[in-house]
């Protein structure tokens, strides 16, 4: 069943990434928007540290780490169909344990290092659950499709937009360093 789910997820991702027709009939490739800022949130202290790395971590009995994201989405993509993507393709990137994460929007993106952050990281709307299926080089995360965590696209906002990637399960460790790896907002119909 896991293989079937992984294959379906790849097929859906491939179809979503297919070029879309423009107003003049030509097909346009999806646009990928990388975050302008990433921060690590430390659950035990509430501290936020700006970072060029992403780290989502939980070990039973220890403090969680989540990754706070800030995107700046150009006005031309407002109300376009978008999707969240997370890939691990750098030499030092990895996913272990449950290999799962939850996606949330944020009421207020982190803009600087801070000794403490409001409770709950200012989480807003749940955006779904993702999982990595690869063992050595995980590649792209796929949405976990079930009633509680539906996989879907969303209408892009414009301007500064925040999110948070949160560990799922008693043991999870997801890490990336490469700029080509990590999170992005994909505009499906630019």
C-alpha positions as CSV (number, residue, x, y, z in Angstrom):
1,X,0.0,0.0,0.0
2,X,2.9,2.4,0.8
3,X,4.3,1.8,-2.7
4,X,0.9,2.5,-4.3
5,X,0.5,5.7,-2.3
6,X,4.0,6.8,-3.2
7,X,3.4,6.1,-6.9
8,X,0.1,8.0,-6.8
9,X,1.7,10.9,-5.1
10,X,4.5,11.1,-7.7
11,X,1.8,11.0,-10.5
12,X,-0.2,13.7,-8.9
13,X,3.0,15.9,-8.4
14,X,4.0,15.3,-12.0
15,X,0.6,16.3,-13.3
16,X,0.6,19.3,-11.1
17,X,4.0,20.3,-12.4
18,X,2.9,20.0,-16.0
19,X,3.0,23.3,-17.9
20,X,-0.3,25.2,-18.0
21,X,-1.7,27.2,-20.9
22,X,-1.2,30.9,-20.9
23,X,-3.7,33.4,-22.3
24,X,-2.1,33.1,-25.8
25,X,-2.3,29.3,-25.8
26,X,1.4,28.7,-25.0
27,X,2.0,26.5,-22.0
28,X,3.9,28.0,-19.0
29,X,5.9,26.0,-16.5
30,X,5.1,26.3,-12.8
31,X,7.0,29.0,-10.9
32,X,8.8,28.1,-7.7
33,X,9.1,30.7,-5.0
34,X,11.8,30.1,-2.3
35,X,11.5,31.6,1.2
36,X,13.2,34.9,1.8
37,X,13.8,33.9,5.4
38,X,14.0,30.7,7.5
39,X,14.2,30.4,11.2
40,X,14.5,27.5,13.7
41,X,12.0,27.6,16.6
42,X,13.2,25.8,19.8
43,X,10.1,24.5,21.6
44,X,11.8,24.2,25.1
45,X,12.9,27.8,25.3
46,X,10.6,29.5,22.7
47,X,13.7,31.0,21.1
48,X,13.8,31.7,17.4
49,X,17.1,31.7,15.5
50,X,17.4,32.9,11.8
51,X,19.1,30.2,9.8
52,X,20.1,29.1,6.3
53,X,19.3,25.5,7.2
54,X,16.0,23.9,7.9
55,X,15.5,21.5,10.8
56,X,12.3,19.7,11.9
57,X,13.1,17.5,14.9
58,X,11.4,15.6,17.7
59,X,12.8,12.9,19.9
60,X,10.6,11.5,22.7
61,X,11.4,13.2,25.9
62,X,13.3,16.1,24.3
63,X,12.3,19.5,22.9
64,X,10.9,19.9,19.4
65,X,12.4,22.0,16.7
66,X,10.3,23.4,13.9
67,X,11.1,25.6,10.9
68,X,9.5,29.0,10.5
69,X,9.3,30.2,6.9
70,X,8.7,33.7,5.4
71,X,7.8,34.0,1.7
72,X,7.3,37.2,-0.3
73,X,4.9,36.3,-3.1
74,X,4.6,38.8,-6.0
75,X,1.2,40.4,-6.5
76,X,1.0,38.9,-10.1
77,X,0.5,35.5,-8.5
78,X,-2.3,36.5,-6.1
79,X,-5.3,34.1,-6.3
80,X,-3.4,31.7,-8.6
81,X,-3.4,28.0,-7.7
82,X,-0.4,27.2,-5.6
83,X,1.0,24.3,-3.7
84,X,3.6,23.8,-1.0
85,X,6.7,21.7,-1.9
86,X,9.5,20.3,0.2
87,X,12.5,18.5,-1.4
88,X,15.7,17.1,0.1
89,X,18.3,16.7,-2.6
90,X,21.5,18.1,-1.1
91,X,24.4,15.9,-0.2
92,X,23.8,16.4,3.6
93,X,20.0,16.5,3.5
94,X,18.1,13.7,5.3
95,X,14.8,12.5,6.8
96,X,14.6,9.8,9.5
97,X,12.1,8.5,12.0
98,X,8.5,9.0,11.0
99,X,9.7,11.3,8.1
100,X,6.5,13.3,8.5
101,X,5.7,17.0,9.1
102,X,2.7,19.1,9.4
103,X,2.4,22.4,7.5
104,X,0.8,25.5,9.1
105,X,0.3,29.1,8.0
106,X,1.6,31.7,10.5
107,X,-0.3,34.8,11.7
108,X,3.0,36.7,11.9
109,X,6.3,35.5,10.2
110,X,9.5,35.6,12.3
111,X,11.7,38.6,11.2
112,X,14.7,38.4,13.6
113,X,16.3,36.3,16.3
114,X,14.3,36.3,19.5
115,X,14.8,34.9,23.0
116,X,11.1,33.9,23.1
117,X,8.2,33.5,20.7
118,X,4.5,33.5,21.4
119,X,3.0,30.2,22.4
120,X,2.2,27.9,19.4
121,X,4.6,29.8,17.1
122,X,1.6,31.9,16.0
123,X,0.2,29.0,14.1
124,X,-2.9,29.7,12.0
125,X,-4.4,27.3,9.5
126,X,-3.3,23.7,9.0
127,X,-2.0,23.1,5.5
128,X,-1.7,19.4,5.4
129,X,0.7,16.6,6.3
130,X,3.7,15.5,4.2
131,X,6.0,12.5,4.3
132,X,9.3,11.4,2.8
133,X,9.4,7.9,1.4
134,X,13.0,7.5,0.2
135,X,15.5,5.8,2.4
136,X,18.9,7.2,1.3
137,X,18.1,10.3,-0.7
138,X,14.5,11.2,0.2
139,X,13.7,13.5,-2.7
140,X,10.3,15.2,-2.6
141,X,7.9,14.9,0.2
142,X,4.4,13.7,-0.7
143,X,1.1,14.7,0.9
144,X,-0.4,12.2,3.3
145,X,-4.0,11.9,1.9
146,X,-6.6,11.2,4.5
147,X,-9.7,12.9,5.8
148,X,-7.8,14.7,8.6
149,X,-5.0,15.8,6.4
150,X,-6.3,16.5,2.8
151,X,-3.8,17.3,0.1
152,X,-4.8,20.2,-1.9
153,X,-3.6,23.3,-3.6
154,X,-4.5,26.8,-2.3
155,X,-5.1,30.3,-3.7
156,X,-1.8,32.2,-3.4
157,X,-1.8,35.2,-1.2
158,X,0.5,38.1,-2.2
159,X,3.1,39.9,-0.2
160,X,4.8,38.6,3.0
161,X,3.4,35.2,4.0
162,X,4.5,33.0,6.9
163,X,4.4,29.3,7.6
164,X,5.7,26.7,10.0
165,X,6.9,23.1,9.4
166,X,6.3,20.9,12.5
167,X,7.5,17.4,13.4
168,X,5.0,14.5,13.5
169,X,5.4,11.4,15.6
170,X,7.6,10.5,18.6
171,X,10.8,10.4,16.5
172,X,11.4,12.5,13.5
173,X,14.5,14.3,12.1
174,X,14.3,16.2,8.8
175,X,17.2,18.5,7.8
176,X,18.3,20.4,4.7
177,X,21.1,22.8,3.9
178,X,21.1,23.3,0.1
179,X,19.3,26.3,-1.4
180,X,18.0,24.0,-4.2
181,X,16.6,21.8,-1.4
182,X,14.0,22.7,1.1
183,X,10.6,24.4,0.9
184,X,9.0,26.4,-1.9
185,X,5.6,27.7,-2.9
186,X,4.9,26.4,-6.4
187,X,2.6,28.6,-8.6
188,X,0.8,25.9,-10.7
189,X,-0.8,28.3,-13.2
190,X,1.4,31.4,-13.5
